């Protein structure tokens, strides 16, 4: 531009750039009006990811599907599925796409296939893993289904309730039965997430409890610096519950986790535990929120004693 600033690409321009990347390194395909797929070929490990297309576009740096740099730097191939809305990938065009990949032997080209996603993406990772029997599945805060007959207790995601959860690739716990390993990460204190996680059963399902992390577990892992080690461990087949809980110890130093813990203690009305926790946090860093909570807890304790 004349003033020297660089204009942001429009979504159309950005999509055309993705098409160029796909044409040069794999393929880019529009799947109906609501979904797209970008395949970038590198090595014999394939990571299949699922996310919201608008979130990819809004991402400031490279505007590539989740983990593009991380996956490419390790020499892995990537198939990134992107939804333009909160669709839960319930679209015949997406179902046909995975049917075609399965029938064409696409997944058989790779030694290791991993399906990864969080929330809506975790639901998609679970159901579409059925197209690649023997794959590894990584589900963070997954939904098993939004079918009202099965999950009538699910009060979120109303926008997607009208979609068909009865046809192909529909019920996560059933679709993952052919997977080699299914890693399910969830917060047992988040009631709805825990109810979905409880529906995933079987000898190939490994569950990891992420207490006090809420629904947005992956974003907290980023702050903790453990997202990449967790993914690498699952890909390599070396991730165990003890190893994961060792990594989770890093949460103690993350401000967002500390605030989540404080909120839980305040909701439980535990002033003595609040005092102990705030004292521990304040010994590590200056935190006005915790100093205020400490004063309030001290006042509550003094009132009980009087």
ChimeraX attribute file (.defattr): number of C-alpha atoms within 10 A of each C-alpha:
attribute: neighborCount
match mode: 1-to-1
recipient: residues
	/A:1	6
	/A:2	5
	/A:3	5
	/A:4	6
	/A:5	7
	/A:6	8
	/A:7	7
	/A:8	9
	/A:9	11
	/A:10	10
	/A:11	12
	/A:12	9
	/A:13	11
	/A:14	15
	/A:15	17
	/A:16	13
	/A:17	13
	/A:18	22
	/A:19	19
	/A:20	14
	/A:21	16
	/A:22	18
	/A:23	15
	/A:24	12
	/A:25	15
	/A:26	17
	/A:27	17
	/A:28	23
	/A:29	16
	/A:30	16
	/A:31	19
	/A:32	11
	/A:33	10
	/A:34	18
	/A:35	21
	/A:36	20
	/A:37	23
	/A:38	25
	/A:39	22
	/A:40	22
	/A:41	19
	/A:42	17
	/A:43	16
	/A:44	15
	/A:45	21
	/A:46	26
	/A:47	22
	/A:48	23
	/A:49	26
	/A:50	26
	/A:51	27
	/A:52	21
	/A:53	20
	/A:54	14
	/A:55	17
	/A:56	18
	/A:57	18
	/A:58	11
	/A:59	12
	/A:60	10
	/A:61	8
	/A:62	11
	/A:63	17
	/A:64	18
	/A:65	24
	/A:66	22
	/A:67	14
	/A:68	19
	/A:69	12
	/A:70	11
	/A:71	19
	/A:72	15
	/A:73	11
	/A:74	12
	/A:75	15
	/A:76	20
	/A:77	24
	/A:78	26
	/A:79	21
	/A:80	22
	/A:81	27
	/A:82	25
	/A:83	24
	/A:84	16
	/A:85	16
	/A:86	16
	/A:87	17
	/A:88	25
	/A:89	29
	/A:90	20
	/A:91	19
	/A:92	14
	/A:93	17
	/A:94	22
	/A:95	18
	/A:96	13
	/A:97	15
	/A:98	20
	/A:99	17
	/A:100	13
	/A:101	14
	/A:102	16
	/A:103	11
	/A:104	10
	/A:105	12
	/A:106	13
	/A:107	19
	/A:108	14
	/A:109	12
	/A:110	14
	/A:111	11
	/A:112	18
	/A:113	27
	/A:114	25
	/A:115	27
	/A:116	26
	/A:117	23
	/A:118	25
	/A:119	23
	/A:120	24
	/A:121	25
	/A:122	28
	/A:123	27
	/A:124	30
	/A:125	29
	/A:126	32
	/A:127	24
	/A:128	26
	/A:129	27
	/A:130	21
	/A:131	23
	/A:132	22
	/A:133	18
	/A:134	17
	/A:135	23
	/A:136	28
	/A:137	30
	/A:138	26
	/A:139	26
	/A:140	28
	/A:141	29
	/A:142	27
	/A:143	29
	/A:144	28
	/A:145	24
	/A:146	27
	/A:147	18
	/A:148	13
	/A:149	9
	/A:150	11
	/A:151	15
	/A:152	9
	/A:153	11
	/A:154	19
	/A:155	11
	/A:156	10
	/A:157	12
	/A:158	10
	/A:159	10
	/A:160	17
	/A:161	17
	/A:162	10
	/A:163	14
	/A:164	15
	/A:165	18
	/A:166	12
	/A:167	11
	/A:168	16
	/A:169	22
	/A:170	23
	/A:171	23
	/A:172	24
	/A:173	22
	/A:174	17
	/A:175	20
	/A:176	29
	/A:177	22
	/A:178	17
	/A:179	22
	/A:180	17
	/A:181	21
	/A:182	28
	/A:183	20
	/A:184	22
	/A:185	24
	/A:186	28
	/A:187	22
	/A:188	19
	/A:189	16
	/A:190	16
	/A:191	12
	/A:192	19
	/A:193	22
	/A:194	18
	/A:195	17
	/A:196	20
	/A:197	24
	/A:198	14
	/A:199	15
	/A:200	22
	/A:201	15
	/A:202	13
	/A:203	9
	/A:204	17
	/A:205	18
	/A:206	17
	/A:207	18
	/A:208	19
	/A:209	16
	/A:210	20
	/A:211	16
	/A:212	21
	/A:213	23
	/A:214	18
	/A:215	21
	/A:216	14
	/A:217	20
	/A:218	18
	/A:219	13
	/A:220	19
	/A:221	20
	/A:222	11
	/A:223	16
	/A:224	20
	/A:225	16
	/A:226	18
	/A:227	16
	/A:228	14
	/A:229	14
	/A:230	20
	/A:231	15
	/A:232	15
	/A:233	14
	/A:234	19
	/A:235	21
	/A:236	11
	/A:237	12
	/A:238	10
	/A:239	17
	/A:240	16
	/A:241	13
	/A:242	10
	/A:243	12
	/A:244	17
	/A:245	13
	/A:246	10
	/A:247	17
	/A:248	17
	/A:249	10
	/A:250	15
	/A:251	19
	/A:252	13
	/A:253	14
	/A:254	14
	/A:255	16
	/A:256	15
	/A:257	20
	/A:258	19
	/A:259	14
	/A:260	15
	/A:261	18
	/A:262	22
	/A:263	15
	/A:264	15
	/A:265	16
	/A:266	15
	/A:267	9
	/A:268	11
	/A:269	13
	/A:270	15
	/A:271	19
	/A:272	15
	/A:273	15
	/A:274	25
	/A:275	20
	/A:276	12
	/A:277	19
	/A:278	22
	/A:279	15
	/A:280	12
	/A:281	17
	/A:282	15
	/A:283	10
	/A:284	9
	/A:285	11
	/A:286	10
	/A:287	13
	/A:288	10
	/A:289	12
	/A:290	22
	/A:291	16
	/A:292	12
	/A:293	20
	/A:294	21
	/A:295	14
	/A:296	15
	/A:297	22
	/A:298	16
	/A:299	13
	/A:300	15
	/A:301	15
	/A:302	10
	/A:303	9
	/A:304	8
	/A:305	7
	/A:306	5
